[in-house]
Amino acid sequence: MSISTTDIVISGGGVAGLSAAAAFGSAGFDVVIVDPAPPVTDAQAEGADLRTTAFLQPARAFLDAAGLWSRLAPHASALQVMRIVDAGGAEATPRVTRDFDAEDISSDPFGWNFPNWLLRREMVARLSELPNVRFLSGTGFSGMLTREREARVTLSDGQHIAARLVIGADGRNSPLRQAVGIAAKTTRYGQKAVTFAVTHDAPHENVSTEVHRTGGPFTLVPLPDHDGKPCSAVVWMTHGPDAQRLANLSEAAFEDEATERSAGVYGPLKLASKRLVWPIISQLADKMIAERVALVAEAAHVVPPIGAQGLNMSLADLSCLLDLAKARPQDLGDRKMLDAYNRRRHPDVILRVRGVDALNRASIAGSPLLRDLRANGIEALYNLTPVRRGLMRLGLGARS
């Protein structure tokens, strides 16, 4: 049996896995990244991921070191203000609106928004520049045998690779996590998200707007203009059956309901993309490591799409893991390194998963009393300046 060798095998070629490959490859490690599905890098292609991802401030240094920021920056839509709108009264109109402005805590915006298909395109292009990175697109993880000094990975095409570290970035149903026997607790909310892009008459002015009513937030995130009109990506979280109903509406009927649910904050909304439906869950792995294995991103934790926490938690995983690897490259993937990774990341991940869970449950609130409590809570948090600034820093990834 022929066995090739590398420093790192990454299972998963989504945004997190591609980021990991670029980061570790740029740091000088030999990397093999595998994914059974070739990446879709064109917005018009079948299977394109039309969702968007917001990279928060701390992510920029990581992306820069990985050789990605210079590729992504020309396509960025800045997120200067996070606007919270409560429209939980008898009518679907704003009754509480509060702006959390990045200027209160920083000279930079909170972050930058990108379409997911574009992220894949630029990340794949970056990997092609790195001679020490091999991307085996269309090939997946099949199995693994770990020993104290290495892991032997079997791929779906029959290849065998010996590696010092195996990184699981292969999603919420991670085959790697299952292969090493790490359990994960899943919370289901009975929600789904309808994702799409819209144009509107009012400029978004680099404001990301969350409109709260019932069923979950309706979030509009800035995108570059489309056909000469202001454009935003939308994540509309609602109860599962209602999400499917919305996805099946005619375009005109859907636009009418979307405009009403947005509380009219940008005027009439017009579809600028297909509609996609995604299940909303929280999920937390019991631990983030096994022998020669580190779990990152959705293989380790899943949260509802609130406050741009999901992928930014994932990049915090990767940044921590990379720092440990660079500090002791000769001991890559050993027990001491992985114990340190789990000790640094898992407690923070637990707190953030629980925090986003609480925010989501508050956003679902349907009774008038709970809606009033939510609106009063938004006002109270905003009016306490030290608390408001502390929450903004926490949202960007600060630990205290």
Sequence and secondary structure as in RCSB ss.txt:
>XXXX:A:sequence
MSISTTDIVISGGGVAGLSAAAAFGSAGFDVVIVDPAPPVTDAQAEGADLRTTAFLQPARAFLDAAGLWSRLAPH
ASALQVMRIVDAGGAEATPRVTRDFDAEDISSDPFGWNFPNWLLRREMVARLSELPNVRFLSGTGFSGMLTRERE
ARVTLSDGQHIAARLVIGADGRNSPLRQAVGIAAKTTRYGQKAVTFAVTHDAPHENVSTEVHRTGGPFTLVPLPD
HDGKPCSAVVWMTHGPDAQRLANLSEAAFEDEATERSAGVYGPLKLASKRLVWPIISQLADKMIAERVALVAEAA
HVVPPIGAQGLNMSLADLSCLLDLAKARPQDLGDRKMLDAYNRRRHPDVILRVRGVDALNRASIAGSPLLRDLRA
NGIEALYNLTPVRRGLMRLGLGARS
>XXXX:A:secstr
   EEEEEEEE  SHHHHHHHHHHHHTT  EEEEESS     TTSTT    EEEEEHHHHHHHHHTT HHHHGGG
 EEE EEEEEE  SSSSS SEEEEEEGGGT SS SEEEEEHHHHHHHHHHHHHT TTEEEEETB EEEEEE SS 
EEEEETTS EEEEEEEEE S TT HHHHHTT  EEEEEEEEEEEEEEEE SS  TTEEEEEESSSS EEEEEEEE
ETTEEEEEEEEEEEHHHHHHHHHS HHHHHHHHHHHTTTTTSS EE S  EEEEEEEEEES SEETTEEE GGGT
EE  SSTT HHHHHHHHHHHHHHHHHHSGGGTT HHHHHHHHHHHHHHHHHHHHHHHHHHHHHH  SHHHHHHHH
HHHHHHHHSHHHHHHHHHHHTT   
